Amino acid sequence: MTGPTAYACRRLFDGDMMHEDAALLVKDGSVAGGCAVSDVPDDFAIEDLGDGILVPGLVDLQVNGGGGLMLGDAETLDDVARICQAHVPLGTTAMTPTLITDTRETTRRIVELGMLATENAVPGFHGLHLEGPHLSVSRKGAHDAALIRPMENEDVAFYLEAVDRLPSLMMTVAPETVTPEQTAVLSKAGIHVSLGHTGAGYERCRQAANAGATCVTHLFNAMSPLQHREPGLVGAALDLGTLNAGLIADGIHVDPVAIRIALNSKTGPGRIFLVTDAMSQTGTDVASFTLGGRKIFRQNGMLTLADGTLAGADIDLPASIRFLVDHIGVDLETALAMATSIPADVIRKPIGRLNSGCVADFVLLSTPDFGVKRVWLGGRSQ
């Protein structure tokens, strides 16, 4: 561990606001505060990072895989670490690896691996996201329809046991397959219930939100659209203040006009945050891979099944930030918050900010392209 260090940079974003010509103070692997470069304490060595933006480590709540491996194929603790590590060079220092619809046996194995990752403090691992199997077949997307099913009492008991041994547990469910009563039980136990892959109407989604659902999975995708007589889940996501919403900002999953409308409509307290929906190809140069025995093709910035169905995304968080700023007109502070403090707040974890006492996970982004120049985990340069 290096001694107390002040990282000086032209701009520093602390998770909430931007500071000019500032220094981040790091001591013993934690953030010790921030200050003007001229006010750095004498016992801190100054490292000048030059141009660029120093930001909190990026937070991704929807990561299906990386490093050539899907989470559902993970068999060992090293496999989970491999997925997490694949995202670190891309600036993502905190993530909830995501299991898409699978069998009961696979779900149990992945949850057990998540518990092991927690016990062994795998870098970057901050919980699990179970995207299915309790979805709607009518809005399955790339999920295997044969494995989609309603939630049963046995499932509820398993999830309640799991949440006590994980840093966080997010679950994507469809209101058609999970009752408001089940949602209330899960939410009360601390599970972050997210609505998605659903054809449910606005009223049914509102009931789920009232029961404790707090999030919406990949807004606009695999859900009932906003129509003038039936607002659906899109309408509920934008109208209900209690719902946060993940967004894939690649210009493929959601048209820029729809993104702009959503951002203008969503005034809080629920907010929109960035997700990558990353698949196993992240961190590799592969042109295709398999998902549940089906081939996924990677071309033109897209991942698709043979029939053209979108199957995850081929974008990282820095590129998503760049897309918001360059193509949507989002101000830089908001775009950065959508990849740091907002998703951190969604799972109620003290990450995504550079406040005193926080773990010193931070990233140096270049300007104006927001490419990753350096990454630190616990104050250590990677």
KOLTIMAR-791058 format. One record per residue (C-alpha): x, y, z. Coordinates in Angstrom, 1 decimal, padded with zeros to 4 digits. Layout:
BEGIN
<site x="X" y="Y" z="Z"/>
...
# end
This chain:
BEGIN
<site x="000.0" y="000.0" z="000.0"/>
<site x="001.4" y="003.4" z="-001.0"/>
<site x="001.5" y="006.2" z="001.5"/>
<site x="-001.0" y="009.1" z="001.6"/>
<site x="-001.4" y="010.4" z="-001.9"/>
<site x="-003.1" y="013.4" z="-003.4"/>
<site x="-004.2" y="012.8" z="-007.0"/>
<site x="-004.4" y="016.2" z="-008.7"/>
<site x="-006.4" y="016.6" z="-011.8"/>
<site x="-008.0" y="019.3" z="-013.9"/>
<site x="-011.5" y="018.1" z="-013.1"/>
<site x="-012.8" y="015.8" z="-010.3"/>
<site x="-016.4" y="014.5" z="-010.2"/>
<site x="-017.2" y="013.3" z="-006.7"/>
<site x="-020.5" y="011.5" z="-007.6"/>
<site x="-022.6" y="014.6" z="-007.2"/>
<site x="-020.8" y="017.6" z="-008.6"/>
<site x="-017.7" y="018.6" z="-010.6"/>
<site x="-014.7" y="020.3" z="-009.0"/>
<site x="-012.0" y="022.2" z="-011.0"/>
<site x="-008.3" y="021.9" z="-010.3"/>
<site x="-008.9" y="019.6" z="-007.4"/>
<site x="-007.1" y="016.8" z="-005.6"/>
<site x="-008.4" y="013.5" z="-004.3"/>
<site x="-006.8" y="012.5" z="-001.0"/>
<site x="-006.3" y="008.8" z="-000.6"/>
<site x="-004.9" y="007.1" z="002.5"/>
<site x="-004.8" y="003.4" z="003.5"/>
<site x="-007.1" y="002.4" z="000.6"/>
<site x="-009.8" y="004.9" z="001.5"/>
<site x="-010.8" y="008.4" z="000.4"/>
<site x="-009.6" y="010.9" z="002.9"/>
<site x="-011.4" y="013.8" z="001.3"/>
<site x="-010.8" y="016.3" z="-001.5"/>
<site x="-009.4" y="019.8" z="-001.7"/>
<site x="-008.0" y="022.4" z="-004.0"/>
<site x="-004.5" y="021.5" z="-005.3"/>
<site x="-003.1" y="024.4" z="-003.4"/>
<site x="-004.5" y="023.1" z="-000.1"/>
<site x="-003.1" y="019.5" z="-000.2"/>
<site x="-001.8" y="018.6" z="003.3"/>
<site x="002.0" y="018.4" z="003.7"/>
<site x="001.9" y="014.7" z="004.6"/>
<site x="000.3" y="013.7" z="001.2"/>
<site x="002.5" y="013.1" z="-001.8"/>
<site x="001.1" y="014.8" z="-004.9"/>
<site x="000.6" y="012.8" z="-008.1"/>
<site x="-000.4" y="015.1" z="-011.0"/>
<site x="-002.7" y="013.3" z="-013.4"/>
<site x="-002.8" y="016.1" z="-015.9"/>
<site x="-005.8" y="016.5" z="-018.1"/>
<site x="-008.8" y="014.3" z="-017.8"/>
<site x="-011.6" y="013.7" z="-015.3"/>
<site x="-011.2" y="011.7" z="-012.1"/>
<site x="-014.5" y="010.0" z="-011.3"/>
<site x="-015.7" y="007.3" z="-008.9"/>
<site x="-015.4" y="003.8" z="-010.0"/>
<site x="-018.3" y="003.0" z="-012.4"/>
<site x="-021.3" y="000.9" z="-011.2"/>
<site x="-023.1" y="-001.5" z="-013.4"/>
<site x="-026.2" y="-003.4" z="-012.2"/>
<site x="-026.7" y="-005.5" z="-015.3"/>
<site x="-023.7" y="-007.6" z="-016.3"/>
<site x="-024.5" y="-011.0" z="-017.8"/>
<site x="-020.9" y="-011.9" z="-018.4"/>
<site x="-017.4" y="-011.0" z="-019.5"/>
<site x="-014.0" y="-012.3" z="-020.3"/>
<site x="-015.5" y="-015.0" z="-022.6"/>
<site x="-017.8" y="-016.3" z="-019.9"/>
<site x="-021.5" y="-016.0" z="-019.1"/>
<site x="-022.5" y="-016.0" z="-015.4"/>
<site x="-024.7" y="-019.0" z="-016.0"/>
<site x="-021.7" y="-021.0" z="-017.1"/>
<site x="-019.6" y="-020.1" z="-014.0"/>
<site x="-018.6" y="-023.2" z="-012.0"/>
<site x="-016.0" y="-021.8" z="-009.6"/>
<site x="-015.1" y="-018.7" z="-007.6"/>
<site x="-012.4" y="-018.0" z="-010.1"/>
<site x="-015.0" y="-017.8" z="-012.9"/>
<site x="-017.0" y="-015.1" z="-011.0"/>
<site x="-013.7" y="-013.2" z="-010.4"/>
<site x="-012.9" y="-013.5" z="-014.1"/>
<site x="-016.2" y="-011.9" z="-015.1"/>
<site x="-015.7" y="-009.1" z="-012.7"/>
<site x="-012.1" y="-008.5" z="-013.7"/>
<site x="-013.0" y="-008.3" z="-017.4"/>
<site x="-014.9" y="-005.0" z="-016.7"/>
<site x="-012.3" y="-003.3" z="-014.5"/>
<site x="-010.2" y="-002.0" z="-017.5"/>
<site x="-013.4" y="-000.6" z="-018.8"/>
<site x="-013.8" y="001.5" z="-015.6"/>
<site x="-016.4" y="-000.6" z="-013.9"/>
<site x="-015.2" y="-001.3" z="-010.4"/>
<site x="-018.6" y="-002.3" z="-008.9"/>
<site x="-021.1" y="-004.6" z="-010.5"/>
<site x="-023.9" y="-007.1" z="-009.8"/>
<site x="-023.2" y="-010.0" z="-012.1"/>
<site x="-026.5" y="-011.0" z="-013.7"/>
<site x="-028.0" y="-014.5" z="-014.3"/>
<site x="-030.6" y="-014.6" z="-017.0"/>
<site x="-033.5" y="-017.1" z="-016.9"/>
<site x="-032.1" y="-020.6" z="-016.1"/>
<site x="-033.0" y="-023.8" z="-014.2"/>
<site x="-033.5" y="-024.0" z="-010.5"/>
<site x="-030.2" y="-026.0" z="-010.2"/>
<site x="-028.2" y="-023.3" z="-012.1"/>
<site x="-029.7" y="-020.5" z="-010.1"/>
<site x="-028.8" y="-022.2" z="-006.8"/>
<site x="-025.3" y="-022.8" z="-008.0"/>
<site x="-024.8" y="-019.2" z="-009.0"/>
<site x="-026.2" y="-017.9" z="-005.8"/>
<site x="-023.8" y="-020.2" z="-003.9"/>
<site x="-021.0" y="-018.8" z="-005.9"/>
<site x="-022.2" y="-015.3" z="-005.2"/>
<site x="-022.0" y="-016.1" z="-001.5"/>
<site x="-018.4" y="-017.4" z="-001.9"/>
<site x="-017.5" y="-014.3" z="-003.8"/>
<site x="-018.9" y="-012.2" z="-000.9"/>
<site x="-016.9" y="-014.2" z="001.7"/>
<site x="-013.7" y="-013.9" z="-000.4"/>
<site x="-014.2" y="-010.2" z="-001.2"/>
<site x="-013.9" y="-010.7" z="-004.9"/>
<site x="-012.9" y="-007.3" z="-006.3"/>
<site x="-015.8" y="-005.6" z="-008.1"/>
<site x="-018.5" y="-008.1" z="-006.8"/>
<site x="-021.3" y="-006.2" z="-005.1"/>
<site x="-024.2" y="-008.7" z="-005.3"/>
<site x="-026.3" y="-010.6" z="-007.8"/>
<site x="-029.0" y="-009.7" z="-010.3"/>
<site x="-031.4" y="-012.5" z="-011.1"/>
<site x="-033.1" y="-011.5" z="-014.4"/>
<site x="-035.7" y="-014.3" z="-014.5"/>
<site x="-037.0" y="-016.9" z="-014.5"/>
<site x="-040.2" y="-015.2" z="-013.3"/>
<site x="-040.9" y="-013.3" z="-016.5"/>
<site x="-043.6" y="-013.1" z="-019.2"/>
<site x="-043.1" y="-015.5" z="-022.1"/>
<site x="-044.8" y="-012.8" z="-024.3"/>
<site x="-041.9" y="-010.5" z="-023.6"/>
<site x="-039.1" y="-013.0" z="-023.3"/>
<site x="-036.6" y="-011.3" z="-025.6"/>
<site x="-033.5" y="-013.6" z="-025.8"/>
<site x="-034.6" y="-015.6" z="-022.6"/>
<site x="-035.5" y="-019.3" z="-023.0"/>
<site x="-039.3" y="-019.5" z="-022.9"/>
<site x="-039.1" y="-023.2" z="-021.7"/>
<site x="-037.5" y="-022.0" z="-018.5"/>
<site x="-039.8" y="-019.1" z="-017.7"/>
<site x="-042.2" y="-019.8" z="-014.9"/>
<site x="-044.3" y="-018.2" z="-012.1"/>
<site x="-042.8" y="-017.7" z="-008.7"/>
<site x="-043.7" y="-020.4" z="-006.1"/>
<site x="-043.4" y="-020.5" z="-002.3"/>
<site x="-040.2" y="-022.6" z="-002.6"/>
<site x="-038.6" y="-019.9" z="-004.7"/>
<site x="-039.6" y="-017.2" z="-002.2"/>
<site x="-038.0" y="-019.1" z="000.7"/>
<site x="-034.8" y="-019.5" z="-001.3"/>
<site x="-034.5" y="-015.8" z="-002.2"/>
<site x="-035.1" y="-014.8" z="001.4"/>
<site x="-032.3" y="-017.0" z="002.5"/>
<site x="-030.0" y="-015.7" z="-000.3"/>
<site x="-030.4" y="-012.0" z="000.4"/>
<site x="-029.0" y="-012.4" z="003.9"/>
<site x="-025.7" y="-013.7" z="002.5"/>
<site x="-025.2" y="-011.4" z="-000.4"/>
<site x="-024.1" y="-007.7" z="-000.5"/>
<site x="-027.3" y="-007.0" z="-002.5"/>
<site x="-029.8" y="-009.0" z="-004.5"/>
<site x="-031.8" y="-007.5" z="-007.4"/>
<site x="-034.5" y="-009.5" z="-009.1"/>
<site x="-036.2" y="-008.8" z="-012.4"/>
<site x="-039.7" y="-010.1" z="-012.4"/>
<site x="-042.9" y="-009.6" z="-014.4"/>
<site x="-046.1" y="-008.6" z="-012.5"/>
<site x="-047.9" y="-011.4" z="-014.4"/>
<site x="-045.8" y="-014.1" z="-012.7"/>
<site x="-045.1" y="-012.5" z="-009.3"/>
<site x="-048.0" y="-011.4" z="-007.1"/>
<site x="-048.1" y="-008.1" z="-005.2"/>
<site x="-048.0" y="-010.2" z="-002.0"/>
<site x="-044.8" y="-011.9" z="-003.1"/>
<site x="-043.3" y="-008.6" z="-004.2"/>
<site x="-044.0" y="-007.2" z="-000.7"/>
<site x="-042.3" y="-010.1" z="001.0"/>
<site x="-039.2" y="-009.9" z="-001.2"/>
<site x="-039.0" y="-006.1" z="-000.9"/>
<site x="-039.4" y="-006.1" z="002.9"/>
<site x="-036.5" y="-008.6" z="003.2"/>
<site x="-034.2" y="-006.1" z="001.3"/>
<site x="-034.4" y="-007.6" z="-002.2"/>
<site x="-034.4" y="-004.9" z="-004.9"/>
<site x="-037.4" y="-005.9" z="-007.1"/>
<site x="-037.2" y="-004.7" z="-010.6"/>
<site x="-040.0" y="-004.9" z="-013.2"/>
<site x="-039.2" y="-006.1" z="-016.7"/>
<site x="-039.9" y="-008.6" z="-019.5"/>
<site x="-043.6" y="-008.0" z="-019.0"/>
<site x="-046.7" y="-007.2" z="-021.0"/>
<site x="-048.5" y="-005.9" z="-017.9"/>
<site x="-050.6" y="-002.8" z="-018.1"/>
<site x="-050.0" y="000.4" z="-016.0"/>
<site x="-052.4" y="-000.6" z="-013.2"/>
<site x="-050.7" y="-003.9" z="-012.6"/>
<site x="-047.3" y="-002.3" z="-012.6"/>
<site x="-048.5" y="000.4" z="-010.2"/>
<site x="-049.7" y="-002.4" z="-007.8"/>
<site x="-046.2" y="-004.0" z="-008.0"/>
<site x="-044.6" y="-000.6" z="-007.2"/>
<site x="-047.0" y="000.0" z="-004.3"/>
<site x="-046.0" y="-003.5" z="-003.0"/>
<site x="-042.3" y="-002.5" z="-003.0"/>
<site x="-040.8" y="-002.8" z="-006.5"/>
<site x="-038.3" y="000.0" z="-006.9"/>
<site x="-036.8" y="-000.5" z="-010.3"/>
<site x="-037.4" y="-001.2" z="-014.0"/>
<site x="-035.1" y="-003.3" z="-016.1"/>
<site x="-033.7" y="-001.9" z="-019.4"/>
<site x="-036.3" y="000.7" z="-019.9"/>
<site x="-038.3" y="000.4" z="-023.2"/>
<site x="-036.9" y="-003.1" z="-024.0"/>
<site x="-039.0" y="-006.2" z="-023.5"/>
<site x="-041.9" y="-004.4" z="-021.9"/>
<site x="-045.4" y="-003.0" z="-022.6"/>
<site x="-045.0" y="000.3" z="-024.4"/>
<site x="-046.6" y="003.6" z="-023.6"/>
<site x="-049.8" y="004.0" z="-025.5"/>
<site x="-052.4" y="006.7" z="-025.2"/>
<site x="-055.1" y="004.4" z="-023.7"/>
<site x="-052.7" y="002.0" z="-021.9"/>
<site x="-049.5" y="003.5" z="-020.6"/>
<site x="-048.0" y="000.1" z="-019.8"/>
<site x="-044.7" y="-000.4" z="-017.9"/>
<site x="-043.0" y="002.4" z="-019.8"/>
<site x="-045.7" y="004.8" z="-018.6"/>
<site x="-045.4" y="003.5" z="-015.1"/>
<site x="-041.6" y="003.9" z="-015.1"/>
<site x="-041.9" y="007.5" z="-016.2"/>
<site x="-044.9" y="008.4" z="-014.1"/>
<site x="-044.3" y="006.7" z="-010.7"/>
<site x="-041.8" y="008.6" z="-008.6"/>
<site x="-040.8" y="005.5" z="-006.7"/>
<site x="-039.4" y="003.6" z="-009.7"/>
<site x="-035.8" y="003.9" z="-010.9"/>
<site x="-035.0" y="002.6" z="-014.4"/>
<site x="-031.9" y="001.1" z="-016.0"/>
<site x="-031.2" y="002.3" z="-019.6"/>
<site x="-029.0" y="000.8" z="-022.3"/>
<site x="-027.6" y="003.9" z="-024.0"/>
<site x="-026.1" y="002.5" z="-027.2"/>
<site x="-028.5" y="004.1" z="-029.7"/>
<site x="-029.6" y="000.6" z="-030.7"/>
<site x="-031.8" y="-000.6" z="-027.9"/>
<site x="-033.4" y="002.8" z="-027.5"/>
<site x="-033.8" y="005.6" z="-030.0"/>
<site x="-032.2" y="008.9" z="-029.0"/>
<site x="-035.5" y="010.6" z="-029.1"/>
<site x="-037.0" y="008.1" z="-026.7"/>
<site x="-034.0" y="008.5" z="-024.4"/>
<site x="-034.4" y="012.3" z="-024.4"/>
<site x="-038.2" y="012.1" z="-023.7"/>
<site x="-037.6" y="009.7" z="-020.8"/>
<site x="-034.9" y="011.9" z="-019.2"/>
<site x="-037.1" y="014.9" z="-019.5"/>
<site x="-040.1" y="013.0" z="-018.1"/>
<site x="-038.3" y="011.4" z="-015.1"/>
<site x="-038.0" y="014.1" z="-012.5"/>
<site x="-037.6" y="011.9" z="-009.4"/>
<site x="-037.2" y="010.8" z="-006.7"/>
<site x="-036.8" y="007.7" z="-008.9"/>
<site x="-034.1" y="008.2" z="-011.5"/>
<site x="-032.7" y="006.7" z="-014.7"/>
<site x="-029.3" y="005.1" z="-014.6"/>
<site x="-027.0" y="003.4" z="-017.1"/>
<site x="-026.5" y="-000.4" z="-017.5"/>
<site x="-024.5" y="-002.2" z="-020.2"/>
<site x="-026.4" y="-005.5" z="-020.3"/>
<site x="-023.0" y="-006.9" z="-021.1"/>
<site x="-022.5" y="-010.4" z="-022.3"/>
<site x="-019.6" y="-012.8" z="-022.3"/>
<site x="-017.9" y="-011.0" z="-025.2"/>
<site x="-016.9" y="-008.1" z="-023.0"/>
<site x="-013.2" y="-007.8" z="-022.8"/>
<site x="-012.6" y="-010.1" z="-025.8"/>
<site x="-012.6" y="-009.8" z="-029.6"/>
<site x="-014.8" y="-012.8" z="-030.3"/>
<site x="-017.3" y="-012.4" z="-033.2"/>
<site x="-019.9" y="-014.9" z="-031.8"/>
<site x="-020.7" y="-017.0" z="-028.8"/>
<site x="-023.4" y="-019.3" z="-027.5"/>
<site x="-026.2" y="-018.6" z="-025.1"/>
<site x="-028.2" y="-021.5" z="-023.8"/>
<site x="-027.2" y="-023.5" z="-026.9"/>
<site x="-028.1" y="-020.7" z="-029.3"/>
<site x="-025.5" y="-018.8" z="-031.3"/>
<site x="-025.2" y="-015.0" z="-030.6"/>
<site x="-023.7" y="-012.9" z="-033.4"/>
<site x="-021.6" y="-009.8" z="-032.7"/>
<site x="-021.6" y="-007.2" z="-035.5"/>
<site x="-022.1" y="-003.5" z="-036.1"/>
<site x="-022.2" y="-002.8" z="-032.3"/>
<site x="-025.0" y="-005.3" z="-031.9"/>
<site x="-025.5" y="-008.7" z="-030.3"/>
<site x="-028.4" y="-010.7" z="-031.9"/>
<site x="-029.8" y="-014.2" z="-032.2"/>
<site x="-030.0" y="-015.6" z="-035.7"/>
<site x="-033.6" y="-014.2" z="-036.1"/>
<site x="-032.3" y="-010.7" z="-035.3"/>
<site x="-033.6" y="-010.6" z="-031.7"/>
<site x="-031.4" y="-008.4" z="-029.6"/>
<site x="-029.4" y="-010.5" z="-027.1"/>
<site x="-027.7" y="-008.1" z="-024.7"/>
<site x="-025.5" y="-005.2" z="-025.6"/>
<site x="-022.0" y="-004.6" z="-026.9"/>
<site x="-021.2" y="-001.3" z="-025.1"/>
<site x="-019.3" y="-000.3" z="-022.0"/>
<site x="-020.2" y="002.4" z="-019.5"/>
<site x="-017.7" y="005.1" z="-020.7"/>
<site x="-019.1" y="004.7" z="-024.3"/>
<site x="-022.6" y="005.0" z="-022.8"/>
<site x="-021.6" y="008.3" z="-021.1"/>
<site x="-020.1" y="009.6" z="-024.3"/>
<site x="-023.3" y="008.7" z="-026.2"/>
<site x="-025.5" y="010.6" z="-023.7"/>
<site x="-023.3" y="013.7" z="-023.8"/>
<site x="-022.6" y="013.7" z="-027.6"/>
<site x="-025.9" y="012.5" z="-029.0"/>
<site x="-028.5" y="013.2" z="-026.4"/>
<site x="-027.2" y="016.5" z="-025.0"/>
<site x="-027.1" y="015.3" z="-021.4"/>
<site x="-024.8" y="017.5" z="-019.2"/>
<site x="-021.6" y="015.8" z="-018.1"/>
<site x="-022.4" y="015.7" z="-014.4"/>
<site x="-025.7" y="014.0" z="-015.0"/>
<site x="-024.2" y="011.5" z="-017.4"/>
<site x="-021.5" y="010.6" z="-014.9"/>
<site x="-024.0" y="010.3" z="-012.0"/>
<site x="-026.0" y="007.9" z="-014.1"/>
<site x="-023.0" y="005.5" z="-014.1"/>
<site x="-021.9" y="006.1" z="-010.5"/>
<site x="-023.9" y="007.5" z="-007.7"/>
<site x="-027.4" y="006.8" z="-009.1"/>
<site x="-027.0" y="003.0" z="-009.5"/>
<site x="-025.2" y="002.9" z="-006.2"/>
<site x="-028.2" y="004.6" z="-004.5"/>
<site x="-030.5" y="002.1" z="-006.2"/>
<site x="-028.9" y="-000.8" z="-004.3"/>
<site x="-028.3" y="001.4" z="-001.3"/>
<site x="-024.5" y="000.9" z="-001.2"/>
<site x="-021.8" y="003.4" z="-000.2"/>
<site x="-020.1" y="003.2" z="-003.6"/>
<site x="-020.2" y="005.4" z="-006.7"/>
<site x="-019.0" y="008.5" z="-004.7"/>
<site x="-015.6" y="009.9" z="-003.6"/>
<site x="-016.6" y="011.0" z="-000.2"/>
<site x="-014.4" y="010.8" z="002.9"/>
<site x="-014.4" y="007.2" z="004.2"/>
<site x="-015.4" y="005.6" z="000.9"/>
<site x="-013.2" y="002.8" z="-000.6"/>
<site x="-010.8" y="004.4" z="-003.0"/>
<site x="-012.1" y="002.9" z="-006.2"/>
<site x="-011.8" y="005.6" z="-008.9"/>
<site x="-011.1" y="006.1" z="-012.6"/>
<site x="-009.3" y="008.6" z="-014.8"/>
<site x="-011.2" y="009.3" z="-018.0"/>
<site x="-009.7" y="011.1" z="-020.9"/>
<site x="-011.4" y="014.1" z="-022.6"/>
<site x="-013.3" y="014.6" z="-024.8"/>
<site x="-013.9" y="010.9" z="-025.6"/>
<site x="-014.2" y="009.6" z="-022.0"/>
<site x="-011.8" y="006.7" z="-022.6"/>
<site x="-010.4" y="004.9" z="-019.6"/>
<site x="-006.8" y="006.0" z="-018.9"/>
<site x="-006.3" y="004.5" z="-015.4"/>
<site x="-008.2" y="002.5" z="-012.8"/>
<site x="-007.6" y="002.3" z="-009.0"/>
<site x="-009.1" y="-000.4" z="-006.7"/>
<site x="-008.7" y="000.3" z="-003.0"/>
<site x="-006.2" y="003.0" z="-003.8"/>
<site x="-004.1" y="000.6" z="-006.0"/>
<site x="-003.5" y="001.4" z="-009.6"/>
<site x="-004.5" y="-001.5" z="-011.8"/>
# end
